[in-house]
């Protein structure tokens, strides 16, 4: 049995896809723990994992749900260099808490860190401890070229992309590091919020709309889309809509519209005919898994590229949130409803996704890394003390050709 620590960005779109992989490793007999923040501790524990909360000084409980955090996020999410901003912000927090992280890791004695590609500074700390890391990426975007200067040793670290290659766009140039597209890692046992199921009309097709776990970030654009949807559903009486609006509210919604703060997305997708989404890679993967065509209104960062993937593979249609109207919504719904190819395409890709999920390729790659580390354990140098780890620049990464 090995001990594996997951260290993910504290956000649903990054945590949720890690859970299926983590549960697979746990089922195979490994000890799996999470490093996270207090705001996500209960949620992670509800999925069946031990969680060690960090950054209690910098990010006390409630800090990630404060209006100030969302206001800040809305500003840098508009910036083309959002990833660099995020690395810088997270890096400062991790560096300021490095003693806490190192001492906790030394008490747990992990064999492997699985670290969000958005948290390279955490991977650098793991390397200084002499613990191997694997990056986990929820989508296709290539971030390793940002790893310069102090982060340069991480450029060739192994990376698991939690999405089958079939969804990607054709690439003229492949990443020059060890990158493996594995299963979508959709946790069908994920703990989800309650829902008033008795309000659904079994005789009406269902449209499900969600803009991710941080829909507050999208401000006026998100509100405009919600208003247009409500107006559209007044006319589309033969359809019903479930819409997640976060802490906002729609007053009063028509009878065929149900608004909730949070929704059980997996269960709703099993019933949905169409999903209206912002194009987050998690929602796109889950729609494909359940065979649900999409209407994508991309808003930030990787969402336009994910929308392009949906269009390229014929899995749905794209809307423009800057010009959204009830008439546009009607047109997009009709395009999907009247063209059976969208449903056929998404079901065909969903079949491949489910087969890839059953292969459990990600956990097999991780176990190959663990096997390689065990083989080298006899020659491993003595572990550093906490003080040595804080000051050392040595990298404890196993060479690529020794792993694979």
N, C-alpha and C positions, 0 to 999 in steps of 0.2 A: 504494500500500500504506500502511495506517495501522498504528500501534502501539497495541494495546489491553491494558490491565492489568486482570486480575480480582483482586479483593480480597474473599475470602469468609471467612465464619466458619469456623474450623478444626474442622470436624465433617463427617462423611460425608454427613449429610442435607442439608447446604448446599453442599458441594463437588461431590458427584456430579451433581446436576442442572445444574450450570454447565458440565460437560464437553462435553455434546453441542453446546450453543450455542457454546462456545469452539472446538470442532473445526470447526463450520460456518464460523465466521469465518476460521479458519486455512486451511480448504480454499478459501475465496474469495480468498486471497492476502494476508490481514492477518497481521501479526506479533502473536502472543498470548503474554502472560507472566502469571504468577501471583505475587502477594505472599502469603506464608503464614508458617507457623512450621516449625521444624526437624522436629517430629514428623510433619508431613504432606509434607515435601519429596520423599521417595522415592516416595510414592504419586502425587503430582502429576506427577512426572517420568515415572513408569511409564505415564501416560496420554498422553505425548507432548508435554509442555509444558515450557518453561523456568520454573523456580521460583526466586525470590529469597527466602531465609529471612530473616525479621525477628524482632525481640524476643528475640534470643539471650541477653540478660541476664535479662529478666523471665520468659521461657518457654524455658529450655534444653531440649535433646533429652531426652525421657522425662518431662517435667513434665506433659503432658496425659494420661499413662497412669498417673499415681501415684494411690494410694488416697485421698490427701488431696484431690485435685481432685474425685474422684467423690463424696466425702463432702460437700464444699462444694456441688456441683451438686445433690445430693439435697435439701439444705435449701432453696435458693432456688427450685428447681423446684416446690416445694409452695406457693410464695407467689403470690398473684394478680398481684402486680406484677413477675413474673419478667422481663418484657421490659425494664422500667426498671432492674432490677438488672443485667441483662446489658449494657445500654448503658453503665451506670456503670462496671462492671468492665472492659469492653473499652475504654471511653473513656480510663480512667486509663492503661492499657498503651500505647494509641496516642499519647496526649499525651506520655507520658514518652519515647516513641521518635520524636517528630515530626521531630527533626533528621535521624535516620537515614532516615526515610521520604522526607522532602523531598529530601535529597541523592541518594538512589537514584533517585527519580522524575526529578530534573533530569538525571541521567546517562543515563537511558533515553529521555527526551523523549517520553512517551506523548501520543497524540492524544485518548485517552478512557480514563477509569476506569469499570469496571463493578463496583459495590460492593454487597456484601450489605446489605440493608435493616437488618440488625442492627448494622451498623458505621457509623452516621451521622457519627461523629467523623472517620473516614477520609475521608468525602465532604467534610466541611468543610475538611480539609487540602488536598484536591484543588482545591477552589474557591479557596482562598487562593493556590494555585500558578497559578490561571488556567486549570485543566484541567477540561473538562466531565465530569460524572459522570452515570451512569444507575444507579438502584437495581435490584437483582435480588432478587426475593422468591420463595422456593420454594413458598409457599402463598398462601392468600387473605386472611390476617389483615391488617388495616389498622393500620399503625404510625405513619403520618405525623403523627397527632394528638399523638404524644409529642414531636415536634420543636418545642420551645419555647425561649425564651431565645436562647442562642448558636446553637442549631440551627434557629431559626425560618426562616432563608433557604432551608432544604432542603425546606420543606413542599410546594413546587410542582415539585420535581425529578421528571423522568420516572421511571417505575417499570415494569419488566417483571415480570409474575407468571407463573411457569413452570407454568401449569396452564390448560387450556381452561376457558372460562366455564361450559360445560355441567355441570361437577361442583359448582359453587357452589350454595349455598342462595339462595332469592329474597331480594333486598335491598330494603328500603324506602328506603334512602338510599345514594347512590353516593358514593365518595370524591371529594373536590373537587380532586384533583391529577391529573396525566396518568398514568393507570394503564392498562396494556395487558395483557390476558390472552392469552398466546401459547401455543406448543406445550408439551407436557409436558417436553420436553428430556430424554429418556431415552437415554443413551448405550449403544447395543447393543454397542459395541466396548470397553466399560469393562473394565479389567484386574481379574479376580476371583480369589479364593483357590482352591487345589486342593480336590478333593472325592473321596471314595472311591465313584465311580460304580458300581463292581462290587457294592456292597452293596445297591443298590436292586433291588427285586423288580418287574419289569416287569408282573407280573400283578396287582399290588395298587395301588389308587388312592393317591396321595400327598397327605399333609397337610404343609405347610411352615409352621413357626413361627419367627418372629424378632421381637424387640422393639427393633430398631434397633441402631445401632453402639455405643450406650452402655447396654446392658441392665443393667450393674452399678449404674446410678443407681437402679434401681427396687427394689433391696433385697428385703425380705420379700415384697412384692407380686409381684415377678417370680418369686422362688423358689416361692411358693405356686402360681402358675400353672403353672410347670414340673412341679411334683410332681403336680398334678391331671391334667395332660396324660399323664404317664407312667402314672398309675393308670388313666386312661381307655383308653389303648392296650393295656393288658393284656387288656381285654375285647374291644376292637375289633381282633381278630386279622386280620380281612380287610382292614384298612387298614395303611399304614405312615406313619411320622412322621419328618421331619427337623427337628431343633430346634437353633437356635444359642443357646448358653448363655454366651458370652463366656468369661472366665477361670474360671467356675464349672464344676461337674461333676455328673452324675447317675450314681450308682453303686448297683447296676448297672442299666442300662436294659434293658427287655425286647428280645427279638430284633427286633421290628418298629419299634424306635426307634433312630435314628442321631443322636447328639449331637456337635456340632462347635463349636469356638470361633468361627469365622467361616465363612460359607457363600457360594457363588456364587449370589446371589439371582436374578439374571436367568435363569441356566440352569435353576435349580430351578423357577422359575415357569413355564417352558415345559412342564414335566412335571406340575405340581401341579394337583390338583382343588379344593383349598381352601387359603387361607392364613390362619393365625392371627396377628394383628398387633396392635401397640399403637396403631395409627392414625396413625403418622407419615405426613405427606403424600407423602413419597417412595415408601414402600411401597404406599400406596393407589393412587398413579398407576401404579406398575409392575404391580400386580394388574390394574388396568383395561386397561392396554396389552396384557397377555397373556390377558385374559379369564378371570381367576381370582376366583371369589366369595370373600368375606372373612368371618371371624369377628373382630370388633374388640373388644379389651379396652383401652379408653382409660385412660391413666394420668396424664398431665400436660399442662399448657399448652394447645396447640391440638388435642390428640388427641380430647377429647370433641366438639369442633366437627367434626372430620373424621369421627368415627364417625357424627355426625348426618347428614352428607352421604351417607355410605354407606347409611344406613337410608332417607333421603329418596328416593334414586334406586333403591332396591331392589337394591343391589349386594352385600348381605350382611346379617349379623345382629350384634347387640351382646351382649357378656357383661359381667358385673360381677365385676371382679377381687377385690373385697372379700368376695364370697360364692362364689368359684369352687370347683367340686368336679368329680369325675369324672362325676357324673350330669349336671351342667350342660353339660360338654363333649359328652357323648353327645347330649343334646337339641339343642345348637346344630349339631353335625355332621349330625344327622338332618334338621333343618329345611332345610338347604341341599341335602342329598343327595336329599331327597324332593320338592323344589319346583324344577322346571326353570326357573321364571321368574328366579331369581337368576342362573343361568348365561346365560340369554338377555339379561337386562338388562346384565350386565357386558360381554358380547360386543358388544352394540350400541353401548355407550359406547366400548368399546375401538376399534371401527371408526372412530368420530369422532376419537378420540385419535390414531390412526395417520395419518389424513388431515391433521390439524392438524400433526403432526410433519413430514410431507412438505412442508407449505407453507413451513416455515422462516421464519415471520413475525417471530420475535424478531430474527434476524440482519438481516432487511430493514429493520426499524425502526432498528436500530443503524447500519446503513449510511446511512440517511437523515440521522441525526444527524451522522455523519462527513462526509457531503456538505455539510451546512449549515455545519459548522465550516471546511471547506476554502474555501467561498465567502467566509467572513469573515476568512480568514487574512491577506489583504492589508492589512486595517485593524487587525490585532491589535496592541496595545501591546507594548512591549519586555517580555520576561520579567523577573520579579523575581529578585533574588538570594536565596540561602537565608536570609540574615538578615532581609531584607525580608519574605519569605514567613512566617517565624516570627512576626513582629510585626503583619502586616497583617490587617485584618478585611474587606478588600474581597472581594466574591464575583464569581467569573468565570463565572457560569451564564448560558447563552444563554436568552433569554426564551421562554416556552412557545409563543407564537404565531409565533415565528420558526423554531421547529423543525418544527411539525406544522401 
